[in-house]
Amino acid sequence: AAVLAAVKGASLFAQERSRQTLEPLLSTTLTTRELMEQKMVGTNRLMLVLACPLITIYLTQAYLSWRGYYLWTGAYLLLSIALAFIVLRTILWITLGIGTIVRTQNKAIALSLAVLAALTLIPMIPSAFMFSSEFSEAWGYRLIGLSPPGAIFAIQEAFLTGPGRPPFVYEWDPVYYEHLTVPVWQVIHPAIFTQILFLIVARSTVLALAPRTLKRHDSVPNAEPSARLVYG
């Protein structure tokens, strides 16, 4: 799903260049911000299609780990589905920005996949060393939430349980654990709010740099069409 979202985001403007339809598109009376947002609206159907297999996986995992706790299972489904949409939307915004910079479609897709791999793997490297120490386990879960798959993994580990295990797997339990474990809120907080922050930063950065990367100048968003200068 992440790869398909990256390819789609990188192709939104790179494909316009390859078809030589970018200049007519930039000459419309829409502001650059409106143009970017309208491009993103066209990806909503793709997000729903990509989310369908993810939702079926979450439902299957919730069923297999069902222990009779409705609130616990409902919270897992809600957070997992929300996190999936947040991550996919973040990938689309990042790759959309790459597509406005890189000239050719193939290079835009290749660069988008490279950036996606870096954002996935780099934040998980320090967390791997953190988990080797019992006292730094909490920091390991905080750092793993910086990576999209790491955040999804953290949510699953916090909510899903195996046979014969209690639902609150990261709370202190002297029967099942003999050492201090990570509270659930310390897993959820960095995983969810960090990915929301990434989405806000990615969207704001792409919209702020779009007039420069597309070589397009907008005056006031509500100005008359004659007051907008387009050059390219």
C-alpha positions in Angstrom: 0.0 0.0 0.0 2.8 2.4 0.8 4.6 1.7 -2.5 1.4 2.2 -4.5 0.7 5.5 -2.7 4.3 6.7 -3.3 4.1 5.9 -7.0 0.7 7.7 -7.3 1.9 10.7 -5.4 5.1 11.1 -7.5 3.2 10.7 -10.7 0.6 13.4 -10.1 2.8 16.2 -11.5 5.6 14.2 -13.2 3.0 12.6 -15.5 1.7 16.0 -16.4 5.3 17.0 -17.5 5.7 13.8 -19.6 2.4 14.5 -21.4 3.3 18.2 -21.8 0.1 19.2 -20.1 1.7 20.9 -17.1 1.9 24.4 -18.7 -1.9 24.5 -19.5 -2.6 23.3 -16.0 -0.5 26.0 -14.4 -2.2 28.7 -16.5 -5.5 28.1 -14.9 -7.0 30.6 -12.5 -6.5 28.3 -9.5 -3.9 29.3 -6.9 -1.0 26.9 -6.4 -2.5 25.8 -3.1 -5.9 25.1 -4.6 -4.2 23.2 -7.4 -2.2 21.0 -5.0 -5.2 20.3 -2.9 -7.4 19.4 -5.9 -4.7 17.0 -7.0 -4.8 15.3 -3.6 -8.6 15.1 -3.7 -8.2 12.8 -6.7 -6.2 10.3 -4.5 -9.1 9.7 -2.0 -10.5 6.8 -3.9 -7.0 5.2 -4.1 -6.6 5.6 -0.3 -9.9 3.7 0.2 -8.8 0.9 -2.1 -5.5 0.6 -0.4 -7.1 0.7 3.1 -9.4 -2.2 2.4 -6.9 -5.0 2.7 -5.3 -3.2 5.7 -8.7 -3.1 7.5 -9.3 -6.8 6.8 -5.9 -7.5 8.4 -6.8 -5.5 11.5 -10.2 -7.1 11.8 -8.6 -10.6 11.5 -6.0 -9.7 14.1 -8.6 -8.4 16.5 -10.7 -11.6 16.0 -7.7 -13.9 16.7 -6.7 -11.9 19.8 -10.3 -11.5 21.1 -10.5 -11.9 24.9 -13.9 -10.4 25.6 -12.8 -6.8 26.0 -15.0 -4.7 23.7 -13.4 -1.4 24.6 -9.9 -2.7 24.2 -10.5 -4.3 20.8 -12.5 -1.2 19.6 -9.6 1.1 20.6 -7.2 -1.1 18.7 -9.3 -1.0 15.5 -9.9 2.7 15.7 -6.3 3.6 16.3 -5.0 1.1 13.7 -7.4 2.3 10.9 -6.7 6.0 11.7 -3.0 5.4 11.7 -3.2 3.6 8.3 -5.0 6.6 6.7 -2.6 9.1 8.4 0.5 7.2 7.1 -0.9 6.9 3.5 -1.8 10.6 3.4 1.7 11.5 4.6 3.3 9.4 1.9 1.1 11.0 -0.7 2.1 14.5 0.4 5.8 13.8 0.5 5.9 12.1 -2.9 3.6 14.8 -4.4 6.3 17.4 -3.4 9.0 15.2 -4.9 7.0 15.0 -8.1 6.9 18.8 -8.4 10.7 19.0 -8.2 11.9 16.0 -10.3 11.4 16.5 -14.1 10.9 12.9 -15.3 8.3 10.4 -13.9 10.7 7.5 -13.6 13.2 9.6 -11.6 10.4 10.9 -9.4 9.1 7.4 -8.6 12.6 6.1 -7.9 13.4 9.0 -5.6 10.1 8.7 -3.8 10.7 5.0 -3.1 14.2 5.8 -1.8 12.8 8.5 0.5 10.1 6.1 1.7 12.7 3.4 2.5 14.8 5.9 4.4 11.8 7.2 6.4 10.9 3.6 7.2 14.3 2.2 8.2 16.4 5.0 9.7 14.1 5.7 12.8 14.1 2.0 13.6 17.9 1.7 13.8 18.3 3.3 17.2 15.3 1.6 18.6 16.8 -1.8 17.9 19.7 -0.9 20.2 17.3 0.4 22.9 15.4 -2.9 23.1 18.6 -4.7 24.1 18.5 -2.9 27.4 15.7 -3.5 29.9 16.0 0.1 31.3 15.8 1.8 27.9 12.8 -0.3 26.7 10.5 2.7 27.1 12.7 4.9 24.9 12.9 2.1 22.3 9.1 2.2 22.0 9.2 6.0 21.8 11.7 5.9 18.9 10.1 3.1 17.0 7.0 5.3 16.8 8.9 7.6 14.5 8.7 5.1 11.7 5.4 4.3 10.0 5.7 0.5 10.2 7.2 0.9 13.7 4.2 2.9 14.8 1.8 0.2 13.5 4.0 -2.5 15.2 3.8 -0.6 18.5 0.0 -0.3 18.4 -0.3 -4.1 17.7 2.1 -5.0 20.5 0.2 -2.7 22.9 -3.3 -4.1 22.2 -3.0 -7.6 20.7 -2.4 -10.4 23.1 -1.6 -14.1 22.7 -3.4 -17.1 24.2 -3.5 -17.0 28.0 -2.1 -13.5 28.3 -3.8 -10.5 30.0 -5.0 -7.7 27.7 -2.8 -5.0 29.3 0.4 -6.6 28.2 2.6 -3.6 29.0 1.3 -2.9 32.5 3.0 -4.2 35.6 1.9 -7.7 36.2 3.8 -9.8 38.8 2.2 -13.0 37.6 3.3 -12.7 33.9 6.2 -10.3 34.3 9.0 -9.9 36.8 10.3 -6.5 35.6 8.8 -3.1 35.0 7.3 -3.0 31.5 6.1 -0.1 29.3 2.7 1.4 30.0 0.3 1.4 27.1 0.0 5.2 26.9 3.8 5.5 26.3 3.4 3.3 23.2 0.3 5.0 21.8 1.3 8.6 22.4 4.5 8.7 20.3 3.0 6.4 17.6 -0.1 8.3 16.9 0.9 11.9 17.6 4.2 11.6 15.9 2.6 10.4 12.7 0.0 13.2 12.9 2.9 15.7 13.3 4.6 14.2 10.3 1.5 14.7 8.2 1.1 18.3 9.2 4.7 19.1 8.5 4.7 17.3 5.2 1.5 19.0 4.0 2.6 22.5 5.2 6.1 22.2 3.6 4.8 21.0 0.2 2.2 23.7 0.0 4.7 26.4 1.0 7.3 25.3 -1.5 4.9 24.5 -4.4 4.9 27.9 -6.0 8.7 27.8 -6.2 9.1 24.2 -7.3 6.4 24.7 -10.0 7.8 28.1 -10.9 4.5 29.7 -10.3 3.7 32.9 -8.4 0.4 33.6 -6.7 -0.5 36.9 -5.4 -3.5 37.0 -3.0 -5.5 33.7 -3.0 -8.8 35.6 -3.5 -7.5 38.1 -6.0 -8.9 38.5 -9.5 -7.5 36.1 -12.2 -5.8 39.0 -14.0 -3.8 39.7 -10.8 -2.1 36.3 -10.8 1.1 35.9 -12.7 2.1 32.6 -14.1 5.5 32.0 -15.5 7.4 28.8 -16.3 
